[in-house]
Amino acid sequence: SIPLLQAARKRNSLNLLELSEAELEEQFVRGDGPGGQATNKTNNCVVLKHVPSGIVVKCHQTRSVEKNRKIAREILQEKVDLFYRGEDSDVFKEKKASEKQKQEKKRRAKETLERKKLFKEMQQLDKE
């Protein structure tokens, strides 16, 4: 089964729990990774903590602090929703559905490959 908090970050979920700003702790830290001076000298990485649940999100996807704050809140909202609702969460259901589609697509691709192999073998036998 899927670890619950790894299922977060799906965009189409509409029915999520609301977060109150009083429950959040926000910090701005230096990001890490490639980027040189732009990364090493600016505090544009957002660390957001939901105090009641203890869930922490770190977001450094863009160079803009405001965009990172917005993205961090979206991710945190989805993770908090998963934490409290578990398998009843829309995020979890969406993740399960996409996994099922992926498995079906793999199965169909495998079948197609098998059919192509059989077809080639039949052609080889016909030539002989």
C-alpha positions in Angstrom: 0.0 0.0 0.0 1.0 3.7 -0.4 2.6 5.5 2.5 0.1 8.2 3.2 2.3 11.3 3.2 3.9 10.4 0.0 0.6 10.6 -1.8 0.5 14.4 -1.4 1.0 16.9 -4.1 -1.8 16.1 -6.5 -3.4 19.2 -8.0 -7.1 18.3 -8.7 -8.1 17.7 -5.1 -10.8 20.2 -4.1 -12.2 18.9 -0.8 -9.2 19.5 1.5 -9.1 20.5 5.2 -8.6 24.3 5.7 -5.4 25.5 7.5 -5.5 28.4 9.9 -2.5 30.8 9.9 -2.4 30.5 13.7 -1.5 26.8 13.4 1.5 27.5 11.1 5.1 28.3 11.8 7.0 29.8 8.9 10.7 30.2 8.4 12.9 31.4 5.5 16.2 29.6 5.1 18.9 29.2 2.5 18.1 26.6 -0.1 20.4 23.9 -1.2 21.4 22.3 -4.5 22.6 23.8 -7.7 22.4 27.5 -8.4 25.6 29.0 -7.1 25.4 32.5 -5.6 21.6 32.8 -6.3 21.1 29.9 -4.0 23.8 30.3 -1.4 23.2 34.0 -0.5 19.4 34.3 -0.5 16.9 33.0 2.1 14.1 32.1 -0.4 13.5 28.5 0.8 10.3 28.3 2.9 10.0 25.9 5.8 6.4 25.6 6.9 5.3 23.6 10.0 1.8 22.6 11.0 2.1 22.7 14.8 -0.8 20.5 15.9 0.2 17.6 13.6 4.0 18.2 13.5 4.1 18.0 9.7 6.9 20.0 8.2 7.2 21.1 4.5 10.3 22.6 2.9 9.8 24.3 -0.5 12.5 25.7 -2.7 11.0 25.2 -6.2 11.4 28.8 -7.5 13.6 31.8 -6.7 10.6 33.8 -5.6 9.8 33.7 -1.9 6.1 34.4 -2.5 5.7 31.6 -5.0 7.5 29.2 -2.6 5.2 30.3 0.3 2.1 29.6 -1.9 3.4 26.2 -3.1 4.5 25.2 0.5 1.0 26.0 1.8 -0.6 23.9 -1.0 1.6 20.9 -0.2 1.1 21.2 3.5 -2.7 21.4 3.1 -2.7 18.2 1.2 -0.4 16.4 3.7 -2.5 17.6 6.6 -5.6 16.4 4.8 -4.0 13.0 4.4 -2.8 12.9 8.0 -6.3 13.5 9.4 -8.5 11.7 6.8 -6.2 8.9 5.8 -7.8 6.7 3.1 -10.9 8.8 3.0 -8.9 11.8 1.6 -9.4 12.9 -2.0 -5.6 13.0 -2.4 -5.3 9.4 -1.4 -8.1 8.3 -3.7 -6.6 10.2 -6.6 -3.2 8.6 -6.0 -4.7 5.2 -5.9 -6.6 5.8 -9.2 -3.5 7.0 -11.0 -1.6 4.0 -9.8 -4.3 1.7 -11.1 -4.2 3.5 -14.5 -0.4 3.1 -14.6 -0.6 -0.6 -13.9 -3.3 -1.1 -16.6 -1.2 0.8 -19.1 1.8 -1.4 -18.3 -0.3 -4.5 -18.7 -1.6 -3.4 -22.1 2.0 -2.5 -23.3 3.2 -6.0 -22.2 0.3 -7.7 -24.1 1.1 -5.6 -27.3 4.7 -6.6 -27.1 3.8 -10.3 -26.8 1.5 -10.0 -29.8 4.2 -8.4 -31.8 6.7 -11.2 -30.9 4.2 -13.8 -31.9 3.5 -12.0 -35.2 7.2 -11.9 -36.0 7.6 -15.6 -35.2 4.6 -16.4 -37.5 6.2 -14.4 -40.3 9.5 -16.2 -39.9 7.7 -19.6 -40.1 5.9 -18.5 -43.2 9.1 -17.5 -45.0 10.7 -20.9 -44.3 
